[in-house]
Amino acid sequence: MKIPVSIVVKVTLLYLIALVGLLAFFLYFSIHEKREFVREQHHRYFETMKSINFLQRRNADREELYNLIHEMQYESVHDTDKIRRIIQEGQVLFEQELPRKAKKLFVVEFEESKYLIVDSPFYMIVLKDNLHPPSRAIFWAVLGAVLMVTTLVFLLLLRSMKPLKELREKIRRFSEGENVDFSSECRDEVGAVSNELDTAIKKTKALMESRQMFMRTIMHELRTPIAKGRVSAEMLEEGKQKDRVIKSYERLDELIREFARIEEVTSSTYTLKKRLYGVRDVVEHAVDMLMLSDEEREQRLHIELRTSGSIRIDFDTFALALKNLLDNGIKYSREKKVYLIVDAERIEICNKAEALPESIEHYLQPFAKGSEDGLGLGLYIVKKVLDMHQFGLEYRHEAGQNCFKISNIS
């Protein structure tokens, strides 16, 4: 199972990785620089010792020796009491025995200063090291600047993603039926997406409104000739011909009302009027909507009612959905017959047919045809109605039968 990770979390994780990486690099650089300074100091102490030995072998005078010490940034210590305190209280950082003339070289830290001590059986030289470690101010300034820039970039990224969060919230509200304005004044990619989405929604809304107006106009225009035809049919002489004509006009009138309900359901403007209705009444109304003769009912329908209870539904729309399932079952059955089973927890419609060539999700989309007949809206309308009722729709193919089950009806 994939765990969704937001962009904010990803950016924050990258920022933390970059932060840890920068700190690790600067820490390594600091340690490496410190080690290099200590190594250079040790080398300098040996070079100092060599220079002092060289002057002593040449029997150089004291002034020349002091000049050398000064040039190498040392200060000679002559105070006997201070020398004693340095030797007794100082911390020995470095100690090296020199092979010639039993000399020893000491580096001692005392009162935050370092002292170079050359000890031999004949003399002792104590030199205060005036060479300080390189200033770390630049190091800390660079580190602070890099961290500041990295943090600033991170905060700017978070700020630039705020419109994305707002866009997501607008899309959620729009999906719940609110009228949302997606236009944005931002000049970045998120603003461009928001404006394009706003334009697309407005175009889609205009198309839907024009479609609804077209359908309503057609239905309005058809009602008048149907009503006139029905009145004229009533004036015919009694007989089978009159009954057929009247039933034809009744069928046309029922189709107009059905189209009106379909238009309302598909445009999401319909408000459910849910009440308790008997299961038998709902099934009878759905069967009546099929407009089958008594003989066709016997041939096309096998109804098995295992309950006489009630169901809380919007009568008209639920009967329309059930009628569509029955109609599809008859239309696509090899024997032109459908089997309806109703119990307390489900309504199941089955027919003998080949399995659907596509997944059920394909046929739940508008205008997804299973054959050359019809508009491909049957299952789409069924799904819309059941979603409005918060019922489930399940499909399976077993034992040579396609079965559609309406679940969660109890």
C-alpha positions as a printed NumPy array, in Angstrom:
array([[  0.   ,   0.   ,   0.   ],
       [  1.443,   3.343,  -1.056],
       [  1.422,   6.063,   1.59 ],
       [  0.636,   9.491,   0.089],
       [  3.343,  12.047,   0.831],
       [  2.583,  15.73 ,   0.278],
       [  4.936,  18.084,  -1.56 ],
       [  5.384,  20.093,   1.656],
       [  6.687,  16.986,   3.433],
       [  9.046,  16.23 ,   0.542],
       [ 10.401,  19.797,   0.459],
       [ 10.814,  19.809,   4.253],
       [ 12.657,  16.483,   4.078],
       [ 14.974,  17.836,   1.366],
       [ 15.609,  20.953,   3.462],
       [ 16.513,  18.864,   6.513],
       [ 18.82 ,  16.651,   4.421],
       [ 20.504,  19.748,   2.976],
       [ 20.81 ,  21.252,   6.469],
       [ 22.395,  18.11 ,   7.909],
       [ 24.693,  17.851,   4.888],
       [ 25.861,  21.454,   5.235],
       [ 26.489,  21.107,   8.97 ],
       [ 28.389,  17.835,   8.422],
       [ 30.538,  19.458,   5.721],
       [ 31.382,  22.502,   7.836],
       [ 32.086,  20.31 ,  10.873],
       [ 34.464,  18.15 ,   8.83 ],
       [ 36.1  ,  21.264,   7.403],
       [ 36.538,  22.737,  10.915],
       [ 38.092,  19.551,  12.315],
       [ 40.354,  19.193,   9.299],
       [ 41.493,  22.814,   9.579],
       [ 42.214,  22.384,  13.299],
       [ 44.291,  19.253,  12.647],
       [ 46.236,  21.01 ,   9.911],
       [ 46.986,  23.914,  12.243],
       [ 48.26 ,  21.547,  14.984],
       [ 50.414,  19.696,  12.457],
       [ 51.861,  22.957,  11.165],
       [ 52.545,  24.062,  14.752],
       [ 54.486,  20.898,  15.491],
       [ 56.508,  21.377,  12.345],
       [ 57.143,  24.993,  13.336],
       [ 58.335,  23.98 ,  16.806],
       [ 60.887,  21.597,  15.305],
       [ 62.023,  24.24 ,  12.868],
       [ 62.416,  26.66 ,  15.776],
       [ 64.512,  24.103,  17.641],
       [ 66.711,  23.559,  14.593],
       [ 67.243,  27.283,  14.183],
       [ 68.189,  27.734,  17.847],
       [ 70.649,  24.828,  17.614],
       [ 72.141,  26.277,  14.471],
       [ 72.755,  29.656,  16.122],
       [ 74.209,  27.999,  19.189],
       [ 76.669,  25.982,  17.1  ],
       [ 77.721,  29.192,  15.401],
       [ 78.171,  30.818,  18.808],
       [ 75.796,  33.579,  17.77 ],
       [ 75.356,  36.419,  20.205],
       [ 72.22 ,  36.908,  22.319],
       [ 70.86 ,  39.692,  20.122],
       [ 70.882,  37.517,  17.047],
       [ 69.094,  34.79 ,  18.965],
       [ 66.413,  37.237,  20.184],
       [ 65.943,  38.566,  16.668],
       [ 65.32 ,  35.044,  15.407],
       [ 62.861,  34.405,  18.225],
       [ 61.015,  37.624,  17.456],
       [ 60.84 ,  36.904,  13.705],
       [ 59.315,  33.507,  14.387],
       [ 56.672,  35.194,  16.578],
       [ 57.935,  33.998,  19.925],
       [ 58.504,  35.921,  23.108],
       [ 61.338,  34.867,  25.445],
       [ 60.319,  34.297,  29.071],
       [ 62.962,  35.184,  31.71 ],
       [ 60.882,  35.446,  34.87 ],
       [ 62.034,  32.502,  37.019],
       [ 58.83 ,  32.404,  39.043],
       [ 56.657,  32.381,  35.938],
       [ 58.795,  29.65 ,  34.38 ],
       [ 58.329,  27.547,  37.501],
       [ 54.559,  28.047,  37.385],
       [ 54.469,  27.188,  33.685],
       [ 56.315,  23.927,  34.294],
       [ 54.303,  22.958,  37.381],
       [ 50.811,  24.136,  36.476],
       [ 50.806,  24.034,  32.688],
       [ 49.27 ,  21.251,  30.616],
       [ 51.733,  19.409,  28.438],
       [ 50.363,  19.24 ,  24.913],
       [ 53.383,  17.871,  23.157],
       [ 56.634,  16.266,  24.301],
       [ 59.507,  15.042,  22.18 ],
       [ 63.   ,  13.789,  23.108],
       [ 65.688,  15.018,  20.779],
       [ 68.473,  12.521,  20.041],
       [ 71.34 ,  14.937,  20.34 ],
       [ 72.68 ,  16.159,  23.683],
       [ 69.759,  14.711,  25.665],
       [ 67.485,  17.594,  24.819],
       [ 63.724,  17.584,  25.253],
       [ 61.121,  19.678,  23.501],
       [ 57.898,  20.538,  25.381],
       [ 54.781,  22.389,  24.311],
       [ 52.835,  23.538,  27.374],
       [ 49.513,  25.361,  27.606],
       [ 49.306,  27.827,  30.488],
       [ 46.742,  30.577,  31.035],
       [ 45.369,  30.176,  27.476],
       [ 48.837,  30.617,  25.946],
       [ 51.236,  28.081,  24.521],
       [ 54.88 ,  27.895,  25.52 ],
       [ 57.737,  26.167,  23.744],
       [ 60.271,  24.783,  26.253],
       [ 63.672,  23.502,  25.177],
       [ 65.247,  21.622,  28.105],
       [ 68.856,  20.39 ,  28.132],
       [ 71.36 ,  19.531,  30.895],
       [ 73.073,  22.876,  30.336],
       [ 70.225,  25.369,  29.764],
       [ 66.446,  25.838,  29.457],
       [ 64.774,  28.107,  26.944],
       [ 61.119,  29.089,  27.494],
       [ 59.396,  30.824,  24.59 ],
       [ 55.821,  32.122,  24.552],
       [ 54.137,  31.366,  21.238],
       [ 52.482,  34.55 ,  19.92 ],
       [ 51.168,  32.867,  16.766],
       [ 47.403,  32.479,  17.301],
       [ 45.095,  30.124,  15.422],
       [ 43.502,  31.639,  12.33 ],
       [ 40.354,  33.588,  13.051],
       [ 37.125,  31.547,  12.774],
       [ 35.01 ,  34.634,  12.154],
       [ 35.007,  34.133,   8.38 ],
       [ 34.201,  30.436,   8.841],
       [ 31.174,  31.161,  11.018],
       [ 30.088,  34.022,   8.758],
       [ 30.108,  31.732,   5.698],
       [ 28.263,  29.003,   7.604],
       [ 25.652,  31.476,   8.819],
       [ 25.192,  32.927,   5.32 ],
       [ 24.756,  29.486,   3.728],
       [ 22.266,  28.408,   6.389],
       [ 20.382,  31.693,   6.021],
       [ 20.146,  31.349,   2.232],
       [ 19.066,  27.703,   2.49 ],
       [ 16.385,  28.54 ,   5.058],
       [ 15.202,  31.515,   2.989],
       [ 14.834,  29.31 ,  -0.102],
       [ 12.925,  26.743,   1.981],
       [ 10.539,  29.386,   3.336],
       [ 10.   ,  30.81 ,  -0.155],
       [  9.168,  27.339,  -1.44 ],
       [  6.664,  26.824,   1.363],
       [  5.109,  30.193,   0.632],
       [  4.901,  29.431,  -3.093],
       [  3.063,  26.178,  -2.282],
       [  0.422,  27.919,  -0.189],
       [ -1.705,  28.682,  -3.309],
       [ -1.492,  24.965,  -4.167],
       [ -3.046,  24.113,  -0.797],
       [ -5.737,  26.736,  -1.38 ],
       [ -6.395,  25.309,  -4.852],
       [ -6.829,  21.835,  -3.363],
       [ -9.334,  23.189,  -0.836],
       [-11.255,  24.975,  -3.623],
       [-11.41 ,  21.754,  -5.652],
       [-12.765,  19.903,  -2.596],
       [-15.453,  22.535,  -2.077],
       [-16.277,  22.494,  -5.797],
       [-16.692,  18.695,  -5.711],
       [-19.218,  19.153,  -2.884],
       [-21.348,  21.403,  -5.074],
       [-20.202,  24.884,  -4.031],
       [-19.855,  27.649,  -6.591],
       [-16.117,  28.387,  -6.393],
       [-14.041,  31.005,  -8.197],
       [-10.729,  29.438,  -9.24 ],
       [ -9.21 ,  32.589, -10.756],
       [ -5.87 ,  33.619,  -9.272],
       [ -3.645,  36.698,  -9.398],
       [ -0.467,  34.655,  -8.829],
       [  2.027,  34.751, -11.687],
       [  3.589,  31.362, -11.045],
       [  2.679,  27.888, -12.36 ],
       [  0.045,  27.329,  -9.663],
       [ -1.677,  30.572, -10.625],
       [ -1.603,  29.548, -14.293],
       [ -3.17 ,  26.165, -13.446],
       [ -5.852,  27.865, -11.322],
       [ -6.763,  30.286, -14.12 ],
       [ -6.869,  27.504, -16.739],
       [ -9.052,  25.422, -14.419],
       [-11.354,  28.404, -13.855],
       [-11.688,  28.901, -17.612],
       [-12.365,  25.195, -18.217],
       [-15.023,  25.065, -15.464],
       [-16.78 ,  28.147, -16.799],
       [-16.84 ,  26.663, -20.324],
       [-18.114,  23.333, -18.995],
       [-20.745,  25.096, -16.909],
       [-21.883,  27.083, -19.957],
       [-22.126,  23.876, -22.004],
       [-24.128,  22.156, -19.246],
       [-26.49 ,  25.093, -18.95 ],
       [-27.021,  25.175, -22.704],
       [-27.602,  21.401, -22.708],
       [-30.121,  21.682, -19.877],
       [-31.875,  24.549, -21.657],
       [-31.954,  22.52 , -24.886],
       [-33.425,  19.455, -23.158],
       [-35.983,  21.49 , -21.216],
       [-37.035,  23.301, -24.384],
       [-37.487,  20.015, -26.264],
       [-39.473,  18.481, -23.397],
       [-41.658,  21.573, -23.181],
       [-42.301,  21.597, -26.924],
       [-43.13 ,  17.87 , -26.976],
       [-45.651,  18.042, -24.152],
       [-48.116,  20.142, -26.19 ],
       [-48.48 ,  17.81 , -29.224],
       [-48.536,  14.766, -26.915],
       [-51.349,  16.289, -24.87 ],
       [-53.288,  17.183, -28.026],
       [-52.722,  13.703, -29.434],
       [-53.979,  12.14 , -26.211],
       [-57.146,  14.274, -26.334],
       [-57.708,  13.308, -29.982],
       [-57.204,   9.626, -29.133],
       [-59.921,   9.829, -26.497],
       [-62.332,  10.868, -29.241],
       [-61.758,   7.687, -31.243],
       [-64.313,   4.895, -31.184],
       [-63.864,   2.282, -28.491],
       [-61.729,  -0.651, -29.505],
       [-58.205,  -2.087, -29.577],
       [-56.984,   0.653, -31.899],
       [-58.043,   3.347, -29.422],
       [-56.351,   1.547, -26.527],
       [-53.117,   1.193, -28.508],
       [-53.055,   4.88 , -29.46 ],
       [-53.769,   5.952, -25.868],
       [-51.024,   3.654, -24.529],
       [-48.596,   5.077, -27.103],
       [-49.3  ,   8.613, -25.939],
       [-49.05 ,   7.484, -22.307],
       [-45.671,   5.944, -23.12 ],
       [-44.514,   9.207, -24.73 ],
       [-45.691,  11.208, -21.719],
       [-43.898,   8.821, -19.347],
       [-40.705,   9.138, -21.417],
       [-40.864,  12.93 , -21.161],
       [-41.173,  12.714, -17.374],
       [-38.334,  10.182, -17.289],
       [-36.123,  12.479, -19.364],
       [-36.885,  15.3  , -16.945],
       [-35.776,  13.192, -13.98 ],
       [-32.647,  12.068, -15.839],
       [-31.787,  15.697, -16.651],
       [-32.171,  16.679, -12.997],
       [-30.13 ,  13.729, -11.711],
       [-27.259,  14.144, -14.181],
       [-27.068,  17.919, -13.606],
       [-26.868,  17.396,  -9.805],
       [-29.764,  19.79 ,  -9.221],
       [-32.139,  17.146,  -7.901],
       [-32.922,  17.002,  -4.159],
       [-33.891,  13.582,  -2.839],
       [-37.245,  13.22 ,  -1.107],
       [-36.545,  10.067,   0.884],
       [-39.336,   8.195,   2.642],
       [-40.159,   4.628,   3.583],
       [-41.747,   2.682,   0.712],
       [-42.666,  -0.952,   0.414],
       [-40.198,  -3.002,  -1.61 ],
       [-43.039,  -4.563,  -3.603],
       [-44.386,  -1.117,  -4.583],
       [-40.961,   0.038,  -5.78 ],
       [-40.442,  -3.094,  -7.875],
       [-43.936,  -2.836,  -9.387],
       [-43.374,   0.793, -10.344],
       [-40.008,   0.001, -11.957],
       [-41.609,  -2.853, -13.933],
       [-44.479,  -0.575, -15.022],
       [-41.903,   1.893, -16.368],
       [-40.679,  -0.83 , -18.76 ],
       [-44.072,  -0.58 , -20.543],
       [-44.302,  -4.344, -21.103],
       [-47.485,  -6.173, -21.974],
       [-48.716,  -8.926, -19.665],
       [-47.356, -11.541, -22.026],
       [-43.951,  -9.814, -22.2  ],
       [-43.82 ,  -9.636, -18.409],
       [-44.2  , -13.397, -18.214],
       [-41.49 , -13.944, -20.827],
       [-38.968, -11.253, -19.849],
       [-39.115, -11.094, -16.041],
       [-38.528, -13.575, -13.259],
       [-39.098, -11.774,  -9.945],
       [-38.311, -13.356,  -6.582],
       [-39.36 , -11.211,  -3.605],
       [-37.921, -12.672,  -0.411],
       [-39.015,  -9.778,   1.79 ],
       [-42.106,  -7.65 ,   2.225],
       [-40.321,  -4.944,   4.175],
       [-39.734,  -1.268,   3.45 ],
       [-36.835,   0.726,   2.078],
       [-36.028,   4.404,   2.634],
       [-35.581,   5.954,  -0.811],
       [-36.594,   8.699,  -3.189],
       [-39.316,   6.76 ,  -4.981],
       [-39.07 ,   8.184,  -8.51 ],
       [-35.291,   8.213,  -8.935],
       [-34.707,   4.823,  -7.319],
       [-37.432,   3.236,  -9.451],
       [-35.741,   4.84 , -12.492],
       [-32.386,   3.261, -11.565],
       [-34.005,  -0.147, -11.013],
       [-35.864,   0.168, -14.314],
       [-32.574,   0.904, -16.147],
       [-30.96 ,  -2.199, -14.662],
       [-33.942,  -4.338, -15.66 ],
       [-34.025,  -2.823, -19.154],
       [-30.291,  -3.44 , -19.683],
       [-30.659,  -6.977, -18.332],
       [-33.363,  -7.78 , -20.88 ],
       [-31.608,  -6.011, -23.754],
       [-28.236,  -7.766, -23.35 ],
       [-29.49 , -11.198, -22.271],
       [-29.094, -14.152, -24.623],
       [-32.623, -15.3  , -23.771],
       [-34.043, -11.748, -23.419],
       [-34.926, -12.466, -19.821],
       [-33.829, -10.966, -16.498],
       [-33.887, -12.415, -12.973],
       [-34.698, -10.051, -10.085],
       [-34.025, -11.17 ,  -6.504],
       [-34.935,  -8.912,  -3.567],
       [-34.245,  -9.592,   0.104],
       [-33.735,  -7.465,   3.209],
       [-30.108,  -6.5  ,   2.38 ],
       [-29.806,  -6.437,  -1.4  ],
       [-31.485,  -6.159,  -4.76 ],
       [-29.858,  -8.319,  -7.425],
       [-30.489,  -8.289, -11.178],
       [-28.994, -11.146, -13.258],
       [-29.151, -12.254, -16.877],
       [-27.555, -14.993, -18.937],
       [-24.857, -13.275, -20.986],
       [-21.154, -13.074, -21.653],
       [-18.99 , -11.187, -19.162],
       [-18.559,  -7.471, -19.819],
       [-15.543,  -6.939, -22.116],
       [-14.461,  -3.853, -20.153],
       [-14.252,  -3.216, -16.422],
       [-17.446,  -2.09 , -14.702],
       [-15.898,   1.379, -14.146],
       [-15.892,   1.883, -17.928],
       [-19.666,   1.424, -18.198],
       [-20.349,   3.725, -15.252],
       [-19.038,   6.659, -17.29 ],
       [-21.46 ,   8.757, -19.387],
       [-21.875,   7.707, -23.036],
       [-19.976,   4.436, -22.48 ],
       [-21.765,   2.134, -24.883],
       [-21.927,  -1.643, -24.523],
       [-23.526,  -1.978, -27.951],
       [-24.576,   0.16 , -30.872],
       [-27.997,   0.782, -29.302],
       [-28.784,   3.62 , -26.903],
       [-26.754,   6.551, -25.645],
       [-24.678,   4.683, -23.08 ],
       [-26.23 ,   6.527, -20.142],
       [-28.063,   3.639, -18.44 ],
       [-25.454,   2.515, -15.894],
       [-24.186,   6.074, -15.486],
       [-27.644,   7.17 , -14.324],
       [-27.909,   4.102, -12.088],
       [-24.601,   4.946, -10.42 ],
       [-25.566,   8.599,  -9.948],
       [-28.867,   7.654,  -8.3  ],
       [-27.299,   5.017,  -6.033],
       [-24.522,   7.407,  -5.008],
       [-27.147,   9.972,  -4.053],
       [-28.825,   7.311,  -1.904],
       [-25.43 ,   6.15 ,  -0.547],
       [-26.103,   2.627,  -1.809],
       [-23.463,   0.389,  -3.351],
       [-23.377,  -1.162,  -6.824],
       [-21.417,  -4.397,  -7.325],
       [-20.894,  -6.469, -10.484],
       [-19.834, -10.069, -10.917],
       [-19.956, -12.746, -13.625],
       [-20.444, -16.324, -12.533],
       [-22.071, -19.476, -13.92 ],
       [-22.637, -17.734, -17.253],
       [-24.552, -14.85 , -15.68 ],
       [-23.943, -11.128, -15.314],
       [-25.187,  -9.964, -11.919],
       [-25.587,  -6.414, -10.625],
       [-26.208,  -6.068,  -6.897],
       [-27.53 ,  -2.997,  -5.107],
       [-26.154,  -3.304,  -1.587],
       [-26.35 ,  -1.46 ,   1.77 ],
       [-30.08 ,  -0.905,   1.395],
       [-30.996,  -2.049,   4.912]])
